[in-house]
Amino acid sequence: MPSKSKSQQRLFGMALAVRKGELKRSEVEKEVLDIVDSDMKTSELEEFAKHRTSDRERVTEGNDQDPTLDRTDDATKIQNRIGDQPQKSESGKSPLETYLRNLRYSGKMRPIIDVKPVKKYVFVVIKPGFSSMSKDIIDRFDEDGFTVYKTRTKLLSLREAKQLYYVHKDEDFYEELCKYMSSDFTIGILFEYPSDWTPKEAFSKVDAIKEEIRKEHQESDMRNVLHSSDNLQNMRLESSMYFNELI
């Protein structure tokens, strides 16, 4: 099953790139290095980079409850690598879930998601060269019901820019985009949205506002005013680059 989480794929993909020498250790964050230094085989990293491995990503939008993830099909596919284990253990967990849980609690790998996601924030970045538009951009989001929760002006390092856009690492424009994003100050903004909205509704509204602003003010496909996180997991990871905490 192809991965449905770009951020999950990004973490394992970056770890795989370090293993293969495509990225330097100094270019990635500690969370990625924890995976690199774990006892996971390179072949396992390749598999996990393609497949979802976290049951918390299956949290139903609009529902705070964490459903249990049944990974029977994926576990069956990788039983030979994990070991000759029963399809379900006595605890009711699949071999894949058991393997990841043991790896995390052994101290060799930090949990990718260590707290339950909070479903009331969205994250946007005003790109270099457009900071003078910050008031107008905030006012535009305010018109649609968003409220500023936190802002921070930040000059991204090249490493941070590469992490922010890692899902585009195979694109021709990747290096140029990362250089642009680290060329001048950016503004990270966490917006809070009303509790009666679902995350899907909130991210859809953000995307619509972003495209409206881009259509009027972008200078090119790269210099297009705004970047925004497209799901809860990416929101948490990307906002942590600006606010040094998992929201």
Residue pairs with C-beta under 8 A, 6 or more apart in sequence:
1 51
1 52
1 73
1 74
2 50
2 51
3 9
3 49
3 50
3 51
3 52
4 52
4 57
5 52
5 54
5 57
5 231
5 233
6 167
6 230
6 231
6 233
6 234
7 231
7 233
7 234
7 236
7 237
8 52
8 53
8 54
8 57
8 112
8 233
9 49
9 50
9 167
10 163
10 166
10 167
10 237
11 31
11 32
11 35
11 112
12 35
12 45
12 48
12 49
12 53
13 49
13 166
13 169
14 23
14 28
14 32
14 163
14 166
15 28
15 32
15 33
15 35
15 36
15 45
16 42
16 45
16 46
16 49
17 23
17 169
18 24
18 25
18 28
18 32
18 33
18 36
19 36
19 42
19 45
20 42
23 162
25 33
25 36
26 159
27 158
27 159
27 162
28 36
28 159
28 163
29 163
30 110
31 110
31 112
34 108
34 109
34 110
35 45
35 109
37 108
38 103
38 108
38 109
39 103
39 108
40 48
40 103
40 109
41 81
43 81
44 78
44 81
47 78
47 81
51 74
52 58
53 96
53 100
53 112
54 112
54 113
55 66
55 67
55 68
55 69
55 71
55 97
56 66
56 113
56 116
56 117
57 113
57 233
58 66
58 67
58 69
59 65
59 66
59 67
59 116
59 117
59 232
60 67
61 119
61 198
61 199
61 200
62 119
62 198
62 199
62 200
64 116
64 119
66 116
68 92
69 97
70 94
71 94
71 96
71 97
72 87
72 88
72 94
74 94
74 96
75 82
75 87
75 94
75 95
75 96
75 97
76 87
78 95
78 96
79 85
79 87
79 95
82 95
82 96
82 99
83 95
85 95
85 98
86 95
87 94
87 95
88 94
89 95
89 98
91 98
93 101
103 109
104 110
104 111
113 233
114 246
115 246
117 232
117 233
117 236
118 247
119 198
119 199
119 232
120 192
120 193
120 195
120 202
121 149
121 190
121 191
121 192
121 193
121 235
121 239
121 247
122 146
122 190
122 191
122 193
122 202
122 203
122 206
122 228
122 229
122 235
123 188
123 189
123 190
123 191
123 228
123 229
123 235
123 238
123 239
123 247
124 137
124 141
124 188
124 189
124 191
124 206
124 210
124 226
124 227
124 228
124 229
125 164
125 186
125 187
125 188
125 189
125 226
125 227
125 228
125 238
125 242
126 133
126 134
126 137
126 186
126 187
126 189
126 225
126 226
127 180
127 181
127 186
127 223
127 224
127 225
127 226
127 227
128 180
128 181
128 183
128 184
128 185
128 186
128 223
129 184
129 219
129 223
130 217
130 223
130 225
130 226
131 153
131 185
131 186
131 187
133 217
133 225
134 151
134 187
137 189
137 213
137 225
137 226
138 148
138 189
140 209
140 212
140 213
141 148
141 191
141 206
141 209
142 148
144 205
144 209
145 193
145 194
145 197
145 205
146 191
146 192
146 193
146 205
146 206
147 191
147 192
147 193
148 189
148 190
148 191
148 192
149 190
149 191
149 192
150 189
150 190
150 243
151 187
151 188
151 189
151 190
152 187
152 188
152 242
152 243
153 185
153 186
153 187
154 185
154 186
154 187
154 188
154 241
154 242
155 182
155 184
155 185
155 186
156 164
156 181
156 182
156 186
156 241
157 182
158 178
158 179
158 182
160 182
160 241
161 177
161 178
161 179
161 181
161 182
162 169
162 178
163 241
164 181
164 227
164 238
164 241
165 174
165 177
165 178
165 181
168 174
168 177
173 221
173 222
176 222
177 222
180 222
180 223
188 239
188 241
188 242
188 243
190 239
190 243
190 247
191 206
193 202
193 205
197 205
199 231
199 232
203 229
203 230
203 231
206 228
207 228
207 230
210 225
210 226
210 228
213 225
213 226
214 224
214 225
214 226
217 225
218 224
218 225
229 235
229 238
229 239
235 247
236 246
236 247
239 247
240 246
240 247
